[in-house]
Amino acid sequence: MRIFIVHAHPEPKSFNGAMTREAVQALTAAGHDVVVSNLYAMGFNPVSDRRNFVTVKDADYYRQQSEEVYAAAHEGFAPDIQAEMDKLFWCDALILQFPLWWFSLPAMLKGWVDRVFASGGRIYGGGKWYDRGVFAGKLAMCSLTVGGPPSMYSEHGLNGPIAAILFPINHGMLYFTGFTVIEPFLVHAPARISDAERATYLARYRQRVLALEAAPVISYPKLADYDEKYILRGGLQPRAAEQ
């Protein structure tokens, strides 16, 4: 397989760093091809603006989607954005590696999505979304560290179910663009557990990345399951954990 890891943590010695190193070592040793975009190390610019493009559709008023559509038609994406797009099209599986900050992606990684997941049919648009998306047939997985224990992220926990917290990422970014979404790999409170527990997490993560094609996936309704107003047809229900 060809695996693309987008790594978003500023500290190389962090547990996120250890997870990415573990994944790269395990996958390459098993004969897989791996590419890593280490966003902080790259100095990736997360700010989405006219620097996304080398073309200009409207110099007087900036509309990002309009500029994306124009750039898609005229090979107009900036080199740093085009390079990340090329990695997405190259890979069979995408892994987003990050710490959960304020119940979401770090700004660096959210900015990567804002800039790279462009409209105009390049990444989405023109009817290419959800199970009909550009990346249909590819896998994607969130691998993340979480500050609190599992109980805090349960159905009745203080922070709410982790599936609901990750829904905007798993459904709104990954499934939206066509990926088959693998259940996330979670590490709880890595700063407050023992070395032995951290080693156990890394061993489990190694097993997960070596079996991505057999990993459990999140089942979402398909576009055909919705009516003309994008309401689920009678008798169908969204995934219970994410309602």
KETIPA-500657 format. One record per residue (C-alpha): y, x, z. Coordinates in pm, whole numbers, m for minus. Layout:
<sites>
<v: Y	u: X	w: Z> .
...
</sites>
This chain:
<sites>
<v: 0	u: 0	w: 0> .
<v: 366	u: 91	w: m34> .
<v: 553	u: 31	w: 291> .
<v: 931	u: 31	w: 335> .
<v: 1055	u: 70	w: 693> .
<v: 1418	u: m9	w: 770> .
<v: 1485	u: 163	w: 1103> .
<v: 1789	u: 61	w: 1307> .
<v: 1834	u: 251	w: 1632> .
<v: 2096	u: 520	w: 1702> .
<v: 1874	u: 733	w: 1930> .
<v: 1588	u: 927	w: 1766> .
<v: 1411	u: 965	w: 2106> .
<v: 1413	u: 592	w: 2171> .
<v: 1093	u: 388	w: 2178> .
<v: 1200	u: 240	w: 1845> .
<v: 1203	u: 596	w: 1713> .
<v: 854	u: 653	w: 1856> .
<v: 729	u: 336	w: 1686> .
<v: 862	u: 437	w: 1347> .
<v: 713	u: 785	w: 1381> .
<v: 379	u: 632	w: 1483> .
<v: 382	u: 399	w: 1184> .
<v: 471	u: 673	w: 936> .
<v: 204	u: 909	w: 1070> .
<v: m67	u: 642	w: 1075> .
<v: 12	u: 500	w: 733> .
<v: 49	u: 832	w: 552> .
<v: m271	u: 964	w: 712> .
<v: m449	u: 656	w: 578> .
<v: m320	u: 725	w: 225> .
<v: m40	u: 472	w: 208> .
<v: 303	u: 547	w: 62> .
<v: 588	u: 512	w: 310> .
<v: 966	u: 518	w: 265> .
<v: 1201	u: 497	w: 563> .
<v: 1568	u: 401	w: 559> .
<v: 1694	u: 533	w: 893> .
<v: 2026	u: 352	w: 883> .
<v: 2208	u: 545	w: 1156> .
<v: 2083	u: 882	w: 1032> .
<v: 2189	u: 788	w: 678> .
<v: 2535	u: 689	w: 796> .
<v: 2479	u: 356	w: 622> .
<v: 2799	u: 151	w: 600> .
<v: 2721	u: m199	w: 733> .
<v: 3058	u: m348	w: 634> .
<v: 3026	u: m586	w: 341> .
<v: 3329	u: m582	w: 112> .
<v: 3434	u: m463	w: m233> .
<v: 3263	u: m131	w: m166> .
<v: 2937	u: m315	w: m241> .
<v: 3027	u: m302	w: m609> .
<v: 3140	u: m80	w: m892> .
<v: 3238	u: m389	w: m1093> .
<v: 3514	u: m642	w: m1024> .
<v: 3502	u: m1006	w: m1125> .
<v: 3821	u: m1124	w: m953> .
<v: 4068	u: m860	w: m835> .
<v: 4297	u: m1119	w: m676> .
<v: 4053	u: m1297	w: m444> .
<v: 3731	u: m1164	w: m294> .
<v: 3437	u: m1404	w: m302> .
<v: 3128	u: m1209	w: m211> .
<v: 2871	u: m1431	w: m380> .
<v: 3074	u: m1445	w: m700> .
<v: 3102	u: m1067	w: m702> .
<v: 2728	u: m1038	w: m635> .
<v: 2646	u: m1269	w: m925> .
<v: 2876	u: m1068	w: m1153> .
<v: 2734	u: m737	w: m1036> .
<v: 2378	u: m860	w: m1087> .
<v: 2463	u: m941	w: m1448> .
<v: 2647	u: m613	w: m1515> .
<v: 2453	u: m349	w: m1317> .
<v: 2748	u: m341	w: m1082> .
<v: 2608	u: m265	w: m738> .
<v: 2727	u: 46	w: m560> .
<v: 2473	u: 332	w: m557> .
<v: 2391	u: 298	w: m185> .
<v: 2317	u: m73	w: m226> .
<v: 2119	u: m28	w: m546> .
<v: 1905	u: 240	w: m379> .
<v: 1808	u: m1	w: m99> .
<v: 1735	u: m279	w: m348> .
<v: 1510	u: m43	w: m542> .
<v: 1309	u: 26	w: m224> .
<v: 1264	u: m348	w: m169> .
<v: 1128	u: m396	w: m519> .
<v: 908	u: m86	w: m484> .
<v: 738	u: m188	w: m162> .
<v: 441	u: m413	w: m94> .
<v: 543	u: m459	w: 269> .
<v: 875	u: m440	w: 453> .
<v: 904	u: m355	w: 823> .
<v: 1231	u: m409	w: 1010> .
<v: 1231	u: m183	w: 1318> .
<v: 1502	u: m262	w: 1573> .
<v: 1594	u: m342	w: 1932> .
<v: 1686	u: m703	w: 2003> .
<v: 2058	u: m688	w: 2083> .
<v: 2235	u: m1004	w: 2194> .
<v: 1946	u: m1218	w: 2073> .
<v: 1973	u: m1085	w: 1719> .
<v: 1972	u: m785	w: 1489> .
<v: 2190	u: m484	w: 1569> .
<v: 2510	u: m499	w: 1363> .
<v: 2391	u: m200	w: 1159> .
<v: 2081	u: m386	w: 1042> .
<v: 2260	u: m718	w: 996> .
<v: 2511	u: m536	w: 777> .
<v: 2225	u: m391	w: 573> .
<v: 2098	u: m745	w: 511> .
<v: 2449	u: m872	w: 431> .
<v: 2501	u: m603	w: 169> .
<v: 2153	u: m563	w: 21> .
<v: 2026	u: m922	w: 9> .
<v: 2260	u: m1010	w: m276> .
<v: 2293	u: m1335	w: m467> .
<v: 2284	u: m1381	w: m841> .
<v: 1909	u: m1375	w: m886> .
<v: 1877	u: m1011	w: m786> .
<v: 1749	u: m1091	w: m436> .
<v: 1798	u: m1469	w: m432> .
<v: 1968	u: m1744	w: m630> .
<v: 1898	u: m1945	w: m941> .
<v: 1618	u: m2135	w: m772> .
<v: 1462	u: m1819	w: m632> .
<v: 1424	u: m1889	w: m262> .
<v: 1159	u: m1950	w: 3> .
<v: 807	u: m1967	w: m144> .
<v: 961	u: m1933	w: m494> .
<v: 1164	u: m1632	w: m388> .
<v: 1202	u: m1297	w: m559> .
<v: 974	u: m1126	w: m308> .
<v: 690	u: m1379	w: m318> .
<v: 364	u: m1190	w: m277> .
<v: 518	u: m922	w: m57> .
<v: 477	u: m895	w: 320> .
<v: 748	u: m851	w: 583> .
<v: 737	u: m799	w: 958> .
<v: 983	u: m756	w: 1243> .
<v: 885	u: m481	w: 1486> .
<v: 1115	u: m481	w: 1784> .
<v: 1180	u: m392	w: 2143> .
<v: 1295	u: m660	w: 2385> .
<v: 1472	u: m591	w: 2713> .
<v: 1303	u: m854	w: 2930> .
<v: 940	u: m937	w: 3019> .
<v: 734	u: m1186	w: 2814> .
<v: 787	u: m1463	w: 3070> .
<v: 1160	u: m1469	w: 2997> .
<v: 1091	u: m1540	w: 2630> .
<v: 832	u: m1814	w: 2681> .
<v: 875	u: m2185	w: 2612> .
<v: 1013	u: m2245	w: 2963> .
<v: 1159	u: m1898	w: 3014> .
<v: 1524	u: m1826	w: 3084> .
<v: 1595	u: m1685	w: 2736> .
<v: 1389	u: m1940	w: 2544> .
<v: 1091	u: m1883	w: 2315> .
<v: 1102	u: m1561	w: 2115> .
<v: 994	u: m1751	w: 1802> .
<v: 1314	u: m1956	w: 1816> .
<v: 1527	u: m1645	w: 1870> .
<v: 1371	u: m1472	w: 1570> .
<v: 1373	u: m1782	w: 1346> .
<v: 1704	u: m1690	w: 1173> .
<v: 1552	u: m1354	w: 1081> .
<v: 1194	u: m1451	w: 997> .
<v: 1278	u: m1776	w: 820> .
<v: 1644	u: m1736	w: 722> .
<v: 1628	u: m1381	w: 584> .
<v: 1267	u: m1284	w: 513> .
<v: 1099	u: m1610	w: 412> .
<v: 1421	u: m1724	w: 242> .
<v: 1387	u: m1435	w: m4> .
<v: 1017	u: m1501	w: m63> .
<v: 835	u: m1270	w: 177> .
<v: 518	u: m1377	w: 351> .
<v: 623	u: m1320	w: 712> .
<v: 384	u: m1150	w: 952> .
<v: 396	u: m1242	w: 1320> .
<v: 640	u: m1000	w: 1489> .
<v: 522	u: m702	w: 1691> .
<v: 699	u: m707	w: 2027> .
<v: 739	u: m439	w: 2291> .
<v: 879	u: m575	w: 2616> .
<v: 1101	u: m364	w: 2842> .
<v: 992	u: m18	w: 2716> .
<v: 1243	u: 150	w: 2951> .
<v: 1080	u: m11	w: 3256> .
<v: 710	u: 42	w: 3191> .
<v: 484	u: 339	w: 3252> .
<v: 395	u: 616	w: 3008> .
<v: 44	u: 474	w: 2992> .
<v: 177	u: 130	w: 2899> .
<v: 399	u: 281	w: 2630> .
<v: 99	u: 471	w: 2490> .
<v: m97	u: 145	w: 2482> .
<v: 182	u: m25	w: 2288> .
<v: 187	u: 261	w: 2036> .
<v: m189	u: 243	w: 1991> .
<v: m166	u: m133	w: 1933> .
<v: 119	u: m80	w: 1686> .
<v: m85	u: 178	w: 1497> .
<v: m362	u: m80	w: 1463> .
<v: m115	u: m343	w: 1344> .
<v: 45	u: m134	w: 1069> .
<v: m294	u: m17	w: 945> .
<v: m403	u: m379	w: 904> .
<v: m87	u: m540	w: 766> .
<v: m275	u: m727	w: 495> .
<v: m497	u: m893	w: 757> .
<v: m226	u: m949	w: 1019> .
<v: m150	u: m1306	w: 1133> .
<v: 133	u: m1466	w: 938> .
<v: 384	u: m1738	w: 1019> .
<v: 310	u: m2057	w: 827> .
<v: 624	u: m2227	w: 698> .
<v: 645	u: m2545	w: 486> .
<v: 688	u: m2488	w: 114> .
<v: 975	u: m2618	w: m96> .
<v: 746	u: m2883	w: m241> .
<v: 701	u: m3021	w: 110> .
<v: 1068	u: m3131	w: 116> .
<v: 1233	u: m3425	w: m58> .
<v: 1545	u: m3413	w: m276> .
<v: 1763	u: m3393	w: 37> .
<v: 1558	u: m3104	w: 175> .
<v: 1404	u: m3318	w: 448> .
<v: 1034	u: m3272	w: 523> .
<v: 829	u: m3544	w: 365> .
<v: 657	u: m3796	w: 591> .
<v: 384	u: m3665	w: 817> .
<v: 485	u: m3301	w: 787> .
<v: 625	u: m3106	w: 1078> .
<v: 800	u: m2769	w: 1107> .
<v: 615	u: m2499	w: 1295> .
<v: 601	u: m2625	w: 1655> .
<v: 716	u: m2300	w: 1819> .
<v: 1030	u: m2295	w: 1606> .
<v: 1149	u: m2655	w: 1625> .
</sites>
